[in-house]
Amino acid sequence: MPRHFIRIRDLGPDARVLLIRAGEMKKSRFRSDLLHGKILVLLFEKASTRTRLSFEVGIRRLGGGCIFMTPAESQLGRAEPLEDTARVIGRYNDGIVVRTFSEEKVRKLAEYSGIPVINALTDQGHPCQVLSDVFTMYERRPDLDKVKVAWVGDGNNVANSFIEAAMVFGFALSLACPEGYDPDPSLLAEAQAAGAAVTLGRDPKETVAGAHFVNTDVWASMGQESERKAREKAFKGFFVDGALMSSAAPGAFFMHCLPAHRGEEVSAEVFEGQASIVFDQAENRLHTQMAVMERLFTDMHIERNKT
């Protein structure tokens, strides 16, 4: 059976090994022929800059080819059952990178396609982004179990994946979200029941106090444009500026998954300042995703050789 990367917890107990491997790939500007003769389909229902570029470049660096498809170019936007689409894709291709709305779609593709599936974003989680973020933190603080991460703003898909990452990598995570914009409550409860140091509050200053990394995201993501005015009102006060960063630990870093709205969720001063590592995060999408693909396709190669 193929292995998939659908949630952060899919990394399992050797998650740190993947961070080390991503570091090796980054340092050496890694190239290989692991995916030689293999084709991955990038199935995107949501637009993207970093996700598409990082996967296309990563696939090519590993020697493979890729096909990019949107709903307008496939049966995803029509009436064919997803199970049927998945089985057809699986007979033509060697892997699927999917960026969609529902995690259930990702799971159906994994169940019916018979090939490795990578979750490149859903409304419920963004594991590829958060793996890159954790690697970016790891580059600066390998002792992740002694690190505090603050999340300020929307309890969105990235926040959900950060909660899972806190469970897997052992760092402390404090979230400050406006009332009504919390992360997945069942996931939060699960993390706390498992002993993860994850807390949720309403005061950004209290949340950021002593944090080594301060993270935020846009107030209104794709598909939430109609909520913009309501969100602007709700998120007033959840603004990362120099004053808020001064509450963090000395030498704290600012993080953002991009795209960013300067003057809305973050000040231009912080975004462009020395503490900002946002473009390292963006670059590291390439290296961590290459490490994930190497792991999935190496495992698949070994399993096929055993048959």
ChimeraX attribute file (.defattr): number of C-alpha atoms within 10 A of each C-alpha:
attribute: neighborCount
match mode: 1-to-1
recipient: residues
	/A:1	11
	/A:2	18
	/A:3	17
	/A:4	24
	/A:5	22
	/A:6	24
	/A:7	22
	/A:8	25
	/A:9	17
	/A:10	13
	/A:11	19
	/A:12	9
	/A:13	10
	/A:14	10
	/A:15	16
	/A:16	18
	/A:17	12
	/A:18	20
	/A:19	23
	/A:20	17
	/A:21	18
	/A:22	23
	/A:23	20
	/A:24	14
	/A:25	17
	/A:26	17
	/A:27	10
	/A:28	8
	/A:29	10
	/A:30	14
	/A:31	14
	/A:32	13
	/A:33	13
	/A:34	17
	/A:35	20
	/A:36	13
	/A:37	10
	/A:38	18
	/A:39	19
	/A:40	25
	/A:41	21
	/A:42	22
	/A:43	21
	/A:44	21
	/A:45	18
	/A:46	16
	/A:47	12
	/A:48	13
	/A:49	9
	/A:50	17
	/A:51	21
	/A:52	18
	/A:53	13
	/A:54	19
	/A:55	22
	/A:56	20
	/A:57	16
	/A:58	23
	/A:59	27
	/A:60	18
	/A:61	19
	/A:62	19
	/A:63	17
	/A:64	20
	/A:65	20
	/A:66	20
	/A:67	12
	/A:68	13
	/A:69	15
	/A:70	17
	/A:71	13
	/A:72	10
	/A:73	10
	/A:74	12
	/A:75	14
	/A:76	18
	/A:77	11
	/A:78	10
	/A:79	7
	/A:80	11
	/A:81	10
	/A:82	18
	/A:83	15
	/A:84	14
	/A:85	16
	/A:86	22
	/A:87	17
	/A:88	13
	/A:89	19
	/A:90	21
	/A:91	11
	/A:92	13
	/A:93	19
	/A:94	22
	/A:95	26
	/A:96	27
	/A:97	24
	/A:98	24
	/A:99	26
	/A:100	20
	/A:101	17
	/A:102	13
	/A:103	19
	/A:104	12
	/A:105	18
	/A:106	26
	/A:107	16
	/A:108	14
	/A:109	26
	/A:110	26
	/A:111	18
	/A:112	17
	/A:113	26
	/A:114	19
	/A:115	25
	/A:116	25
	/A:117	27
	/A:118	26
	/A:119	24
	/A:120	28
	/A:121	28
	/A:122	22
	/A:123	16
	/A:124	19
	/A:125	26
	/A:126	23
	/A:127	27
	/A:128	25
	/A:129	25
	/A:130	25
	/A:131	26
	/A:132	24
	/A:133	26
	/A:134	23
	/A:135	26
	/A:136	25
	/A:137	22
	/A:138	17
	/A:139	14
	/A:140	10
	/A:141	14
	/A:142	16
	/A:143	13
	/A:144	20
	/A:145	13
	/A:146	11
	/A:147	18
	/A:148	25
	/A:149	28
	/A:150	28
	/A:151	26
	/A:152	29
	/A:153	28
	/A:154	28
	/A:155	24
	/A:156	23
	/A:157	19
	/A:158	25
	/A:159	27
	/A:160	24
	/A:161	25
	/A:162	29
	/A:163	29
	/A:164	24
	/A:165	26
	/A:166	23
	/A:167	22
	/A:168	20
	/A:169	20
	/A:170	19
	/A:171	22
	/A:172	21
	/A:173	25
	/A:174	24
	/A:175	30
	/A:176	25
	/A:177	25
	/A:178	21
	/A:179	11
	/A:180	9
	/A:181	15
	/A:182	20
	/A:183	21
	/A:184	17
	/A:185	11
	/A:186	9
	/A:187	14
	/A:188	19
	/A:189	14
	/A:190	14
	/A:191	20
	/A:192	15
	/A:193	11
	/A:194	10
	/A:195	11
	/A:196	22
	/A:197	18
	/A:198	24
	/A:199	17
	/A:200	16
	/A:201	15
	/A:202	16
	/A:203	15
	/A:204	23
	/A:205	20
	/A:206	17
	/A:207	26
	/A:208	29
	/A:209	19
	/A:210	20
	/A:211	25
	/A:212	21
	/A:213	24
	/A:214	28
	/A:215	23
	/A:216	26
	/A:217	24
	/A:218	19
	/A:219	24
	/A:220	19
	/A:221	14
	/A:222	9
	/A:223	9
	/A:224	10
	/A:225	11
	/A:226	9
	/A:227	12
	/A:228	13
	/A:229	10
	/A:230	10
	/A:231	17
	/A:232	15
	/A:233	9
	/A:234	18
	/A:235	20
	/A:236	13
	/A:237	15
	/A:238	24
	/A:239	19
	/A:240	27
	/A:241	16
	/A:242	15
	/A:243	11
	/A:244	18
	/A:245	23
	/A:246	15
	/A:247	17
	/A:248	24
	/A:249	16
	/A:250	11
	/A:251	13
	/A:252	20
	/A:253	23
	/A:254	24
	/A:255	26
	/A:256	22
	/A:257	19
	/A:258	16
	/A:259	13
	/A:260	18
	/A:261	14
	/A:262	15
	/A:263	13
	/A:264	17
	/A:265	25
	/A:266	22
	/A:267	17
	/A:268	16
	/A:269	15
	/A:270	20
	/A:271	22
	/A:272	13
	/A:273	13
	/A:274	11
	/A:275	17
	/A:276	19
	/A:277	19
	/A:278	22
	/A:279	13
	/A:280	15
	/A:281	23
	/A:282	20
	/A:283	15
	/A:284	24
	/A:285	26
	/A:286	25
	/A:287	26
	/A:288	30
	/A:289	24
	/A:290	27
	/A:291	22
	/A:292	21
	/A:293	24
	/A:294	19
	/A:295	18
	/A:296	20
	/A:297	21
	/A:298	14
	/A:299	15
	/A:300	16
	/A:301	13
	/A:302	10
	/A:303	12
	/A:304	11
	/A:305	8
	/A:306	6
	/A:307	5
